[in-house]
Amino acid sequence: MTVQPKPKKVILAYSGGLDTSIIVPWLIENYGCEVICFTADLGQEQELDGLEEKALKSGASKVIIEDLRETFITDYIFPTMQAGAIYERKYLLGTSFARPLIAKRQVEIAEEEGADGLAHGATGKGNDQVRFEVSAMALNPTLSIISPWREWDILSREDAIEYAEQHNVPLAQTKRFIYSRDRNIWHMSHEGGILEDPWQEPEEEMYTVSASPFDAPDESEEIELEFEFGLPIGLNGKKMSALELVTQLNQIGGKHGIGRIDLVENRLVGMKSHGVFETPGGTILYMAHQELESICLDKDTLHYKQMLALRYAELVYDGKWFCQLREALDAFVLVTQKHVTGHVRLKLYKGNIIVIGRKSPYSLYREDYASFGQMDIYDQQDAKGFINLWGLPMKVDALLSIEGTGKSRFRAPDYPIFKRD
């Protein structure tokens, strides 16, 4: 077995939290390498305050902070939304598609800085370790990847604080946060604390970006979204950049308690976890986009797209953003979006999104076709022949059953009936 030499210069995906802060001196101490910290601004807001100073005091030779919010939305969030991808019926993949973007830029910086290694602060029990490392493998497999959580003997937060104090790592505070959180422009996630028991109701104090539906305004708010080729381009008659539009929808949706979900999910690594997510703007966008597709896509395309959306969500969740299948699915989705242009009107009220209108110049819905009245394009008498042909296999099956047993086999239940002992 070939043993790789220890990297001499490492790019660390740095959040500024306790874990990644102590990783800086740990890498220097255990690998003898230079450490450059890289932070992607994906909309963490105040979490970025004082990051550069803290990283340098922790031992980093350099700190790179880049605003990637627009790229995050246009290249990762919107394609996933256009695909209609939702993991396990609820999760809008807020953390999942952030990791490949971070990893991509991390690899690029490693190449620019002449680094030969990457490091991250994801734990050995979660999904993020897979997402970071598989993405790096797809982009530049020659780079070494260091995962301190799978190597070090730091087993608790108290151990981490003690290590930080011994190595003069600045600590903003030492109080343990009850929840583990991940925030970006798309969502806020919460795990840990009382959420480790899925029977417990989440505390209202936990939520950070959305009001309680019970405390939301008593008056509904109407909004109108404009789409072009499946992409949102305007809100309430005003054209907006992707960043501006998502930011405003987060504020509006959060005010009305939109986008809270409580999910027990199946992690990629094999265990279940319980989390609560806040995605106000994203929930609105998904709903509006789906409503526009309902009038712009034909039945076969819409139904097939729904099936592929499940696979797309799995790929994103499982860290396979940079794979051929995701590229192929994107090509399919792109074709389906060429006529998804138009407007959707919604009312927001106490956690609910109520659709009140949708229109498109490419709408396949025609009032004169759907009407129950007489029309030239459709003769209701044509339905008789269609029904006879459509039901012919079932009719033949029934005739054969009656010939053999005296009655159709579907007259009796065709499913097991479970009874209590």
C-alpha positions in Angstrom: 0.0 0.0 0.0 1.4 3.4 -1.0 1.5 5.9 1.8 0.9 9.4 0.7 3.3 12.1 2.0 1.9 14.6 4.4 0.7 17.7 2.6 2.8 20.8 3.1 0.1 23.4 2.4 -3.6 22.8 3.3 -6.7 24.7 2.4 -9.2 24.5 5.2 -12.9 25.0 4.7 -13.3 27.4 7.6 -16.5 28.4 9.3 -15.0 30.1 12.4 -16.8 27.9 14.8 -15.0 26.0 17.6 -14.3 22.9 15.6 -12.7 24.6 12.5 -10.9 27.1 14.8 -9.0 24.3 16.6 -8.4 22.5 13.4 -5.9 25.2 12.4 -3.4 24.6 15.2 -4.1 20.9 15.1 -3.1 20.7 11.4 0.1 22.7 12.1 0.9 20.5 15.1 0.2 17.1 13.6 1.0 17.7 9.9 3.6 20.5 10.2 1.8 22.2 7.3 0.9 25.7 6.3 -2.8 26.3 6.7 -4.8 28.7 4.6 -8.4 29.3 5.7 -11.2 29.6 3.1 -14.7 30.8 4.0 -17.5 30.9 1.4 -20.0 33.7 2.1 -23.3 31.9 1.3 -25.4 34.2 3.4 -24.4 33.3 7.0 -24.6 37.1 7.8 -23.3 37.9 11.3 -21.5 34.5 11.6 -18.8 36.0 9.3 -18.0 38.8 11.7 -14.4 38.8 12.9 -13.6 35.6 11.0 -10.4 36.7 9.4 -8.8 38.0 12.7 -9.8 34.8 14.5 -8.3 32.6 11.8 -5.0 34.5 11.8 -4.7 34.4 15.6 -5.4 30.6 15.4 -2.3 30.2 13.2 -3.5 30.5 9.6 -1.0 32.0 7.2 -3.8 33.5 5.1 -7.6 33.9 5.1 -9.7 34.0 2.0 -13.4 35.0 2.3 -15.4 35.2 -0.9 -19.0 36.2 -1.5 -20.5 33.3 -3.5 -24.2 34.0 -2.7 -25.2 34.8 -6.3 -23.3 31.8 -7.7 -24.9 29.7 -5.0 -28.4 30.7 -6.0 -28.0 30.7 -9.8 -25.8 27.6 -10.3 -26.9 25.3 -7.5 -30.2 26.4 -5.9 -32.2 27.3 -9.0 -31.2 24.2 -11.1 -32.3 22.0 -8.1 -35.6 24.0 -7.8 -36.2 23.7 -11.6 -35.7 19.9 -11.2 -38.3 19.9 -8.5 -35.9 18.0 -6.3 -37.1 17.4 -2.7 -35.4 14.9 -0.4 -37.8 12.6 1.4 -40.9 14.7 0.6 -39.8 17.7 2.7 -36.2 18.7 2.6 -35.3 21.5 0.1 -31.6 20.5 0.3 -30.3 23.7 1.8 -27.1 22.2 3.3 -26.6 19.5 0.6 -26.0 21.7 -2.4 -23.9 24.2 -0.5 -21.1 21.7 0.1 -20.2 21.0 -3.5 -19.9 24.8 -4.2 -17.6 25.2 -1.2 -15.6 22.2 -2.2 -15.3 23.4 -5.8 -13.9 26.8 -4.8 -11.7 25.1 -2.2 -10.1 23.0 -4.9 -9.6 26.0 -7.1 -7.9 28.0 -4.3 -5.7 25.0 -3.6 -4.5 25.0 -7.3 -4.1 28.8 -7.2 -2.1 28.7 -4.0 0.0 25.7 -4.9 -1.5 23.7 -2.0 -1.4 19.9 -2.0 -4.1 19.2 0.6 -7.6 20.0 1.7 -9.3 19.8 5.1 -12.8 20.2 6.5 -14.5 20.1 9.9 -17.3 17.7 9.2 -17.8 14.9 11.7 -17.4 11.2 11.0 -21.1 10.6 11.6 -22.7 13.1 9.1 -23.3 13.6 5.5 -21.0 16.5 4.9 -17.8 14.6 5.1 -19.0 12.6 2.1 -20.2 15.7 0.2 -16.9 17.5 0.7 -14.6 14.6 -0.1 -16.5 13.1 -3.0 -16.7 16.6 -4.6 -13.0 17.1 -4.2 -12.3 13.6 -5.7 -14.4 14.5 -8.7 -12.6 17.9 -9.2 -9.0 17.1 -8.3 -8.2 13.6 -7.0 -4.5 14.4 -6.6 -5.2 16.5 -3.5 -4.9 14.9 -0.1 -8.0 15.2 2.1 -7.7 15.5 5.9 -10.7 14.9 8.1 -9.5 15.7 11.7 -12.7 14.3 13.3 -11.8 10.9 12.0 -8.2 11.2 13.4 -8.0 13.2 16.6 -8.7 12.3 20.2 -10.9 15.3 20.9 -14.1 13.7 21.9 -16.2 16.4 23.5 -16.8 20.2 23.4 -15.0 20.4 26.7 -12.0 18.7 25.1 -12.2 21.2 22.2 -12.3 24.2 24.5 -9.3 23.0 26.5 -7.4 22.4 23.3 -8.3 25.9 22.1 -7.1 27.5 25.4 -3.8 25.6 25.3 -3.2 26.8 21.8 -4.3 30.4 22.3 -7.3 30.0 19.9 -9.7 32.9 20.4 -13.1 31.8 21.8 -16.0 34.2 21.5 -17.7 32.3 24.3 -17.6 28.9 25.9 -21.3 28.4 26.5 -22.5 25.3 24.8 -25.2 26.0 22.1 -28.0 23.6 22.6 -28.5 23.2 18.8 -26.2 22.5 15.9 -27.1 24.9 13.1 -26.2 25.5 9.5 -27.2 28.8 7.9 -27.1 30.2 4.4 -29.2 32.4 2.0 -31.5 29.4 1.4 -32.2 28.0 4.8 -31.5 27.5 8.5 -31.2 24.0 9.9 -31.4 22.9 13.5 -30.2 19.6 15.0 -29.3 18.3 18.4 -30.7 19.4 21.8 -34.2 18.2 22.5 -34.5 17.4 18.7 -32.6 14.2 19.4 -36.0 12.9 20.7 -38.4 13.1 17.7 -41.4 13.0 20.1 -40.4 16.4 21.6 -42.0 19.5 20.2 -39.4 22.0 19.0 -39.1 25.1 21.2 -40.2 28.3 19.7 -37.0 30.0 20.9 -35.1 27.8 18.5 -36.4 29.4 15.3 -34.3 32.3 14.0 -35.5 33.3 10.5 -39.3 32.7 10.6 -42.1 33.9 12.9 -44.4 31.4 14.5 -47.5 30.9 12.3 -49.6 31.5 15.4 -48.0 35.0 15.9 -47.8 35.9 12.2 -49.9 38.8 10.9 -53.7 38.3 10.9 -53.9 39.8 7.4 -52.8 37.8 4.4 -50.3 39.2 2.0 -50.5 38.8 -1.8 -47.4 38.4 -3.9 -46.8 37.9 -7.6 -43.8 36.0 -9.0 -42.6 36.2 -12.6 -40.7 33.3 -14.2 -38.8 33.1 -17.5 -37.6 29.7 -18.7 -38.3 28.3 -15.2 -36.2 30.9 -13.4 -37.7 33.5 -11.1 -36.9 37.0 -12.4 -39.4 39.3 -10.8 -41.4 40.0 -7.7 -44.6 42.1 -7.5 -43.9 43.6 -10.9 -40.2 44.5 -10.3 -37.4 42.7 -12.0 -34.7 41.6 -9.5 -31.4 39.8 -9.4 -31.5 36.3 -8.0 -29.9 37.4 -4.7 -32.3 40.3 -4.2 -35.3 38.1 -5.0 -34.4 35.3 -2.6 -33.5 37.8 0.1 -36.9 39.6 -0.2 -38.8 36.3 -0.3 -37.0 35.2 2.9 -38.1 38.4 4.6 -41.7 38.2 3.4 -42.1 34.4 4.0 -40.4 34.5 7.3 -42.8 37.2 8.5 -45.8 34.9 7.7 -44.3 31.8 9.2 -43.7 30.1 5.9 -41.3 27.2 5.3 -40.9 25.5 8.6 -40.5 21.7 8.4 -39.8 19.0 10.9 -38.1 16.0 9.4 -36.7 12.6 10.5 -34.4 11.9 7.6 -32.3 9.0 6.4 -28.7 10.0 6.4 -26.4 8.8 3.7 -24.2 7.1 6.3 -27.0 4.8 7.5 -28.5 6.4 10.5 -31.7 8.5 11.0 -31.5 12.0 12.3 -34.1 14.5 13.4 -33.9 18.1 12.2 -36.0 21.2 11.8 -35.5 23.5 8.8 -36.6 27.0 8.0 -36.7 27.8 4.3 -39.2 30.6 3.8 -38.2 32.0 0.4 -37.4 28.6 -1.0 -40.7 27.2 0.0 -42.5 30.0 -1.8 -40.4 29.6 -4.9 -40.9 25.8 -5.1 -44.7 26.2 -4.8 -44.8 29.0 -7.5 -42.6 27.1 -9.9 -44.7 23.9 -9.5 -47.9 25.8 -10.2 -46.5 27.3 -13.3 -45.3 23.9 -14.6 -48.9 22.6 -14.0 -50.1 24.7 -16.9 -47.0 24.7 -19.1 -46.0 21.0 -19.1 -47.9 18.2 -20.8 -48.9 15.2 -18.8 -46.2 12.8 -19.9 -43.4 15.3 -19.4 -44.7 16.4 -16.0 -45.1 12.8 -14.7 -41.7 11.7 -15.9 -40.1 14.8 -14.5 -41.6 14.0 -11.1 -39.9 10.6 -11.1 -36.6 12.0 -12.1 -36.9 14.7 -9.4 -36.6 12.0 -6.7 -33.3 10.7 -8.2 -32.0 14.3 -8.6 -32.7 14.9 -4.9 -30.9 11.7 -3.9 -27.8 12.7 -6.0 -27.7 16.1 -4.4 -28.2 14.8 -0.9 -25.7 12.0 -1.3 -22.9 14.3 -2.4 -22.9 13.4 -6.1 -23.4 16.9 -7.5 -20.3 16.4 -9.8 -21.4 13.3 -11.6 -22.6 12.5 -15.1 -26.1 11.5 -14.1 -26.8 14.9 -12.5 -25.5 16.6 -15.7 -27.7 14.4 -17.8 -30.7 15.1 -15.6 -30.0 18.8 -15.9 -30.1 18.5 -19.7 -33.5 17.0 -19.5 -34.8 19.6 -17.0 -33.5 22.4 -19.2 -35.7 21.2 -22.1 -38.7 21.0 -19.9 -38.2 24.6 -18.8 -38.2 26.2 -22.2 -41.9 27.1 -21.9 -42.1 27.6 -18.2 -42.6 31.3 -18.5 -45.3 33.3 -16.8 -46.7 34.7 -13.6 -48.0 33.1 -10.4 -50.0 34.9 -7.7 -50.0 33.6 -4.1 -51.4 34.6 -0.7 -49.3 34.1 2.4 -51.2 33.5 5.7 -50.0 32.1 9.0 -47.7 29.4 7.6 -49.8 28.7 4.5 -49.2 29.4 0.8 -52.5 29.8 -1.1 -52.3 29.8 -4.8 -54.7 32.3 -6.3 -53.6 32.5 -9.9 -51.2 31.4 -12.6 -50.9 32.4 -16.3 -48.4 31.9 -19.1 -48.3 32.6 -22.8 -47.4 28.9 -23.2 -50.2 27.6 -21.1 -51.7 24.3 -22.3 -54.8 25.0 -20.3 -57.7 26.2 -22.5 -61.0 27.2 -21.0 -62.9 26.3 -24.1 -61.3 22.7 -24.1 -61.9 22.1 -20.4 -65.5 23.4 -20.5 -68.3 20.9 -20.1 -70.2 22.5 -22.9 -70.2 21.6 -26.6 -67.1 22.2 -28.7 -65.7 21.5 -32.1 -62.3 20.0 -31.0 -63.8 17.3 -28.7 -66.9 15.2 -29.1 -67.9 13.6 -25.9 -69.2 10.6 -27.8 -65.5 9.8 -28.7 -65.0 8.8 -25.1 -67.0 5.6 -25.4 -64.6 4.0 -27.8 -61.6 5.2 -25.9 -62.9 3.7 -22.6 -63.6 0.4 -24.3 -60.1 0.2 -25.6 -58.5 1.5 -22.4 -60.4 -1.0 -20.2 -60.1 -4.0 -22.6 -57.3 -5.8 -20.6 -59.3 -5.6 -17.4 -62.5 -6.7 -19.2 -60.7 -9.8 -20.7 -59.3 -10.7 -17.3 -62.7 -10.5 -15.7 -64.3 -12.6 -18.4 -61.7 -15.3 -17.9 -62.2 -15.3 -14.1 -65.9 -15.5 -14.5 -65.6 -18.4 -16.9 -63.4 -20.3 -14.4 -64.8 -19.4 -11.0 -68.1 -17.7 -11.6 -67.0 -14.2 -10.6 -64.2 -11.7 -11.2 -61.1 -12.3 -9.1 -61.2 -8.6 -8.0 -64.5 -9.2 -6.1 -62.3 -10.5 -3.2 -59.6 -8.4 -1.5 -56.2 -8.9 -3.2 -54.3 -7.7 -0.2 -53.4 -9.3 3.2 -55.5 -8.5 6.1 -53.5 -8.1 9.3 -55.3 -8.9 12.6 -54.2 -8.4 16.1 -53.3 -11.6 18.1 
